[in-house]
Every structure is written in C-alpha cells, then in structure tokens.
C-alpha cells in the first residue's frame, strides 16, 4: 500500500532495525498469492529462509496451490512476526510485498539456499530433494511495519537489501566463513543469544551468516543478531562477534 | 484454488469438523487482500470474530490499508490455525476465500457483532466505537484445510454456513440465550472446556453462541465446542450442554 494516511510515522533506524529482525528471524510466514483461476488472494503458511542478499526464501512443492499461483503471477506478500501472550495486535508484525523469482535446481543459488535452509529447518532434509520441491526467492519491493497500536511505518524494498561486498573477501564465502566460525568459536552462539538477543540459555548454534548479521537457532527458537552495518571480511566478523560476546552491562 | 491435484484427500466429517473449529476458535488470522494500487496481494494480522450464520467477522479502521483494499475489491482470504511447538507445518491450518461485506454502523447486525466481538476480545472496547472503525462480514466461498503433511482437503463455502432456524425459537435470540446460560449455569463453561475441549482448568466463561456450537474463553485462550448438529431451541441447548458437562470416560 503506497498511499500514506496520517497514522503512518516517519521511518527511523529503530523501525528499520525492527522490520529487518522480524523478517530475518521468522521461521515461518503467512504467504499471500493471487489465485490464477479465481483472482482471489490466497494465504497459506510456509517455512521461511533468507538469502545472503536479504531476499526471503521459500521452499514449495509444485503440487501446491501457492506454487501454481506464483508461477502465474510473481506478486506475493508475506506476514512475519508472531504474537506472544496477551493482545495479538500489541505484538509487532511486518507485511512485505515481494516479487517471486524461481531458483533453478542444481544452480549455485540452489546449492546455497539448500545449505542455508537446512541449517535453519533441519527437518526439511526429509523432502528438500524431492523432485517437485523448489526454491523461490522473494525480493522485497515495499513493506509495512506495524509495531503495535499507533506505530505504523512504511519501508521501501531497498531497506531489506544486503549489497554484495565487491572484493570477494566476504560475499560468496558466507557458508565457508560460517563453517569456520562454527568449528572455531561455537561458544559464541550461546553468548550472543543471551547477551545480545535477550534469550535464555539453550543449545544455541549459528545457522546463517550474511554481511548484515548472523542467525542463531536453538530447537524451535530462531533469532537474528544484526551487526548494525555491513561487514566486509572475516577479520571484521570476528571483531564484531568478539565485541558482542558479553552481556550488555 | 479450485483445481484438485492428486494430493488432495476426500473431505470427510472429521476434516469438516477440524476446519470449522480452526475458523471458529481463531482469535486472530492473517488476512490477505488485493492492494488497489499495485494489485499485489497484501497480508496483515486482524482479530477475528464470528457471526451467528458462520460468517467470519473483522473490525477494521478506515485508516488502514486493508480496509481501503477491501472496499475496492471484496475478495479476501484468511489463514487460521496457529502453530504450537515443533515443526510449524505439522500443525493444522485453514485457508478460506471469502467475500467481504461491510456492516452499517447502528444496524441490528452491527449491534449483534459488537456484542459478540467484545465478549471475545474485551480489549476491543477501547476502540470499537471510534468513528473510523467498522465491521466487515467475511462470507466463506471455498476453503483449503491442511491438517499436516499429506493431509490436504478442499471444502466449499457452504460447509461453514450455519442456517437460521425458521421458527424464531433460537435464531435471532442467541445473545439472550447466552446471557441466560451465563447467569444460570456459569459452571458449565469450565466443565465443557476441560471435559470436551481438552483444556486445563482456568477461568473459563462462555463468550459466543450459535446454532452449531458455543465459544469459550479464558484469558488468551479461545476454544470452540461444536455441537455436531444445528440446535433449534433453548431446551435443546441445555440438553446438549448437560450431556457434555462430564469428562468423556
């Protein structure tokens, strides 16, 4: 929705940060597509992944109605952010309009998304290689953040974009850098989850990395630690994580 | 989605019962509309109510984007059924395509919906009478139930319809019958919540009644007890509830 009633607030860094965290820490979303036969919108639940450029990622079966719909019309919308206790409307949530882009099986993009998706959704291993399953990348075009009553913001799609770092020291190497981190500093996951993401102690592990932040998982819980800026090297990654590994005083 | 791939199962009474419970016990849903400017689908979170004829009910502000969208195109979709622990896709959920029908403020329908909505969402009292808020009735046209992996069903909109009882002994008197029940047999709410709906003891109270069932609320929890058939009188209501007031052996 692009018109701007008076209830929309000026988007600031806090709103942008919340919007990004809502999208990047969502295990699942409500996905709306246009039914190609009836032209009704149709909304269903899908697991969510992310790509290193900030795209949202879904894994869908060609047999499902939403897949046939987004093959016919690439315009989709997703709703991220789940209510906790109390009034459902008091909890922040994010609507993102996206263009869906199919990912060819066997392509480098497919391999990257497969690794990232399994790290975040281990049970997807059971069906991820079925021949009817494929990934779509959902490229954010615009978004609407509702941070609770009277706290509405509009954001352009670019606010979710993670630009590649040009030297090749980081971009394209995210999986390798993550594996290195997991094997050398696994204890950092627990420290960051507790100290920076406000989580309780658990079996926290890193499950995704990009220039803008890192994803942590513990059973059903998924959290995102956004670095606050885009990093460009392994040295910077370790420096940023070292500085975040102690609880905020 | 009306085409029927081979993964769709034959709809039986169990599937119909589950679909109705998912819709009628939803405190909130993801609501998808068509953005009148971009023609993207757009999905947001709304509180859900129900009407005595089985329509879903939403209360929306004229200032919100989804309201402007459904004024321009009455075709909407909603997703009901929230995941619990574990794999989000293992939990049943329901997609319903509906036609949205505005409800005039001050009409008998508005008064009925206002009472039912407040009983289910007490905090809505804070804004329900703001001049920009209004109800829309969402009339189910078709639905898709996903009961977990490999358990997909299609249902026509009529499966959600509660037909009026012609003599006037029940239909049109639901609020009065409910108030009578609440004042004479409040303890039945707790007994039905525990014995028939599998809930833990709590401050259970009745919050909605129609010919097909009764809604119970305790804080954040909302459950639906479907009678299994459409009742037609106060005597039948008390008889049905008396028979359900003891735990299933």
HADDOCK unambig.tbl for C-alpha pairs under 7 A between the chains (distance, minus, plus):
assign (segid A and resid 1 and name CA) (segid B and resid 35 and name CA) 6.10 0.50 0.50
assign (segid A and resid 1 and name CA) (segid B and resid 65 and name CA) 6.18 0.50 0.50
assign (segid A and resid 5 and name CA) (segid B and resid 63 and name CA) 6.60 0.50 0.50
assign (segid A and resid 30 and name CA) (segid B and resid 30 and name CA) 6.71 0.50 0.50
assign (segid A and resid 32 and name CA) (segid B and resid 32 and name CA) 6.15 0.50 0.50
assign (segid A and resid 32 and name CA) (segid B and resid 41 and name CA) 5.97 0.50 0.50
assign (segid A and resid 32 and name CA) (segid B and resid 42 and name CA) 6.77 0.50 0.50
assign (segid A and resid 32 and name CA) (segid B and resid 43 and name CA) 6.25 0.50 0.50
assign (segid A and resid 33 and name CA) (segid B and resid 41 and name CA) 6.02 0.50 0.50
assign (segid A and resid 34 and name CA) (segid B and resid 41 and name CA) 6.54 0.50 0.50
assign (segid A and resid 35 and name CA) (segid B and resid 1 and name CA) 6.06 0.50 0.50
assign (segid A and resid 40 and name CA) (segid B and resid 75 and name CA) 5.38 0.50 0.50
assign (segid A and resid 40 and name CA) (segid B and resid 76 and name CA) 6.26 0.50 0.50
assign (segid A and resid 40 and name CA) (segid B and resid 97 and name CA) 6.93 0.50 0.50
assign (segid A and resid 41 and name CA) (segid B and resid 32 and name CA) 5.97 0.50 0.50
assign (segid A and resid 41 and name CA) (segid B and resid 33 and name CA) 6.03 0.50 0.50
assign (segid A and resid 41 and name CA) (segid B and resid 34 and name CA) 6.55 0.50 0.50
assign (segid A and resid 41 and name CA) (segid B and resid 41 and name CA) 6.07 0.50 0.50
assign (segid A and resid 41 and name CA) (segid B and resid 75 and name CA) 6.94 0.50 0.50
assign (segid A and resid 41 and name CA) (segid B and resid 76 and name CA) 5.77 0.50 0.50
assign (segid A and resid 41 and name CA) (segid B and resid 77 and name CA) 5.63 0.50 0.50
assign (segid A and resid 42 and name CA) (segid B and resid 32 and name CA) 6.77 0.50 0.50
assign (segid A and resid 42 and name CA) (segid B and resid 77 and name CA) 5.22 0.50 0.50
assign (segid A and resid 42 and name CA) (segid B and resid 97 and name CA) 6.76 0.50 0.50
assign (segid A and resid 43 and name CA) (segid B and resid 32 and name CA) 6.24 0.50 0.50
assign (segid A and resid 43 and name CA) (segid B and resid 77 and name CA) 6.05 0.50 0.50
assign (segid A and resid 43 and name CA) (segid B and resid 78 and name CA) 6.16 0.50 0.50
assign (segid A and resid 43 and name CA) (segid B and resid 79 and name CA) 5.86 0.50 0.50
assign (segid A and resid 43 and name CA) (segid B and resid 95 and name CA) 6.23 0.50 0.50
assign (segid A and resid 44 and name CA) (segid B and resid 79 and name CA) 6.11 0.50 0.50
assign (segid A and resid 44 and name CA) (segid B and resid 95 and name CA) 6.20 0.50 0.50
assign (segid A and resid 63 and name CA) (segid B and resid 5 and name CA) 6.61 0.50 0.50
assign (segid A and resid 65 and name CA) (segid B and resid 1 and name CA) 6.15 0.50 0.50
assign (segid A and resid 75 and name CA) (segid B and resid 40 and name CA) 5.39 0.50 0.50
assign (segid A and resid 75 and name CA) (segid B and resid 41 and name CA) 6.94 0.50 0.50
assign (segid A and resid 76 and name CA) (segid B and resid 40 and name CA) 6.24 0.50 0.50
assign (segid A and resid 76 and name CA) (segid B and resid 41 and name CA) 5.75 0.50 0.50
assign (segid A and resid 77 and name CA) (segid B and resid 41 and name CA) 5.62 0.50 0.50
assign (segid A and resid 77 and name CA) (segid B and resid 42 and name CA) 5.21 0.50 0.50
assign (segid A and resid 77 and name CA) (segid B and resid 43 and name CA) 6.04 0.50 0.50
assign (segid A and resid 78 and name CA) (segid B and resid 43 and name CA) 6.16 0.50 0.50
assign (segid A and resid 79 and name CA) (segid B and resid 43 and name CA) 5.87 0.50 0.50
assign (segid A and resid 79 and name CA) (segid B and resid 44 and name CA) 6.12 0.50 0.50
assign (segid A and resid 85 and name CA) (segid B and resid 220 and name CA) 6.97 0.50 0.50
assign (segid A and resid 86 and name CA) (segid B and resid 220 and name CA) 6.03 0.50 0.50
assign (segid A and resid 95 and name CA) (segid B and resid 43 and name CA) 6.23 0.50 0.50
assign (segid A and resid 95 and name CA) (segid B and resid 44 and name CA) 6.20 0.50 0.50
assign (segid A and resid 97 and name CA) (segid B and resid 40 and name CA) 6.93 0.50 0.50
assign (segid A and resid 97 and name CA) (segid B and resid 42 and name CA) 6.77 0.50 0.50
assign (segid A and resid 220 and name CA) (segid B and resid 85 and name CA) 6.96 0.50 0.50
assign (segid A and resid 220 and name CA) (segid B and resid 86 and name CA) 6.00 0.50 0.50
